[in-house]
Amino acid sequence: MDTEADLFYRQLPKVELHAHLNGSVSFETMETLIKRKPHLNIEHSMTAIRRGQRRSLDECFQVFKVIHQLVDSEEDILMVAKAVIQEFAADGVKYLELRSTPREVTETAHFCFLLTFIFVTKRFLVAVDRRHGPVVAMETVKLAEDFLLSSDGVVVGLDLSGDPTVGHGKDLLSALEKSKNCGLKLALHLSEVPSRRDESELLLNLPPDRIGHGTFLHPEVGGSDSLVDKVCKQNIPIGKSFPFHPPNSKITYLKYFFKHLNIFFYILLTILFLISVLS
Ligand SMILES: CC(C)=CCNc1ncnc2c1ncn2[C@@H]1O[C@H](COP(=O)(O)O)[C@@H](O)[C@H]1O
């Protein structure tokens, strides 16, 4: 049963700036997807990382592959997107930025759900999965550019994500530069693993408008002073994501944050942000 504190955290107006669509599928939606595709023999344990469980990076990205098998048609994508938006809204999120990697056959479907009426301000970032290489990256940028022009402000940026141990950012630079030049904001996952200093230097020169994770930017964990300097001098915000969405996750994570950070500072930030977005 919800405690008074649970209720408080749920009702608190929130902004969500780093949600991957297929990393935000709830237990209930996953159940529906699994039932729809019994032939895949997928069990719940293969689609989520439960609290307290430890998995390697590789194992985490295997989970996304399983989820992608379950969400592979226009109908699935729409169902998942609607559910995710509704669940964020029910969790008190007033401004939501979702990001997702277009898949070949169903790319347009990703955007249809943006028209559905659910009371939350929605913005969308088209994601490039680094695993797919420079050609697909460029095609994705072109798609994002089309949507930037035609989505009436809903599509706002490009996300670079995917397994950080695969490929090299230098091969994606021209796609990222093109994206920046056409006015898309850049949200780049970088320094998610310790061995990517050169790549992070290159990506920070673009520069990105937001950094995803940036866990290993600091020299103490394998990054460098130069990387930290670039981030600080250019004032680039760093966003963390919680890639898997257990029931009530927003509430649990908020409690975690508030336990460790100053609650009043966060409430103030949220209110200021909401005022600037909604006014
Ligand atoms: C594994 C882990 C702890 C990750 C957190 N950090 C992440 N780093 C890079 N890419 C990510 C991360 N979390 C999700 N993604 C991307 O989001 C995708 C799932 O959402 P979608 O299919 O784009 O809708 C994944 O396939 C992956 O490309």
The ligand as an SDF file (V2000), in Angstrom:
LIG
                    3D

 28 30  0  0  0  0  0  0  0  0999 V2000
   22.9280   -1.0540  -20.1580 C   0  0  0  0  0  0  0  0  0  0  0  0
   22.7440    0.1060  -19.3260 C   0  0  0  0  0  0  0  0  0  0  0  0
   22.8620   -0.0570  -17.8740 C   0  0  0  0  0  0  0  0  0  0  0  0
   22.5130    1.2000  -20.0040 C   0  0  0  0  0  0  0  0  0  0  0  0
   22.2460    2.5650  -19.7430 C   0  0  0  0  0  0  0  0  0  0  0  0
   22.7980    3.2460  -20.7970 N   0  0  0  0  0  0  0  0  0  0  0  0
   22.5680    3.1520  -22.0830 C   0  0  0  0  0  0  0  0  0  0  0  0
   23.6180    3.4330  -22.8650 N   0  0  0  0  0  0  0  0  0  0  0  0
   23.5110    3.4370  -24.1990 C   0  0  0  0  0  0  0  0  0  0  0  0
   22.3760    3.1410  -24.8410 N   0  0  0  0  0  0  0  0  0  0  0  0
   21.3080    2.8510  -24.1070 C   0  0  0  0  0  0  0  0  0  0  0  0
   21.3310    2.8380  -22.7010 C   0  0  0  0  0  0  0  0  0  0  0  0
   20.0970    2.5070  -22.2610 N   0  0  0  0  0  0  0  0  0  0  0  0
   19.3430    2.3260  -23.3630 C   0  0  0  0  0  0  0  0  0  0  0  0
   20.0610    2.5160  -24.4800 N   0  0  0  0  0  0  0  0  0  0  0  0
   19.6210    2.4310  -25.8910 C   0  0  0  0  0  0  0  0  0  0  0  0
   18.2060    2.4220  -25.9030 O   0  0  0  0  0  0  0  0  0  0  0  0
   17.7380    1.3080  -26.6760 C   0  0  0  0  0  0  0  0  0  0  0  0
   16.3980    0.8390  -26.1490 C   0  0  0  0  0  0  0  0  0  0  0  0
   15.4020    1.8100  -26.4100 O   0  0  0  0  0  0  0  0  0  0  0  0
   14.8310    2.0700  -27.9050 P   0  0  0  0  0  0  0  0  0  0  0  0
   14.7300    0.7360  -28.6150 O   0  0  0  0  0  0  0  0  0  0  0  0
   15.7720    3.0060  -28.5970 O   0  0  0  0  0  0  0  0  0  0  0  0
   13.4750    2.6610  -27.6500 O   0  0  0  0  0  0  0  0  0  0  0  0
   18.8600    0.2760  -26.5310 C   0  0  0  0  0  0  0  0  0  0  0  0
   18.8430   -0.6550  -27.5890 O   0  0  0  0  0  0  0  0  0  0  0  0
   20.1040    1.1500  -26.5600 C   0  0  0  0  0  0  0  0  0  0  0  0
   20.4470    1.4620  -27.8880 O   0  0  0  0  0  0  0  0  0  0  0  0
  1  2  1  0
  2  3  1  0
  2  4  2  0
  4  5  1  0
  5  6  1  0
  6  7  1  0
  7  8  1  0
  7 12  2  0
  8  9  2  0
  9 10  1  0
 10 11  2  0
 11 12  1  0
 11 15  1  0
 12 13  1  0
 13 14  2  0
 14 15  1  0
 15 16  1  0
 16 17  1  0
 16 27  1  0
 17 18  1  0
 18 19  1  0
 18 25  1  0
 19 20  1  0
 20 21  1  0
 21 22  2  0
 21 23  1  0
 21 24  1  0
 25 26  1  0
 25 27  1  0
 27 28  1  0
M  END
$$$$
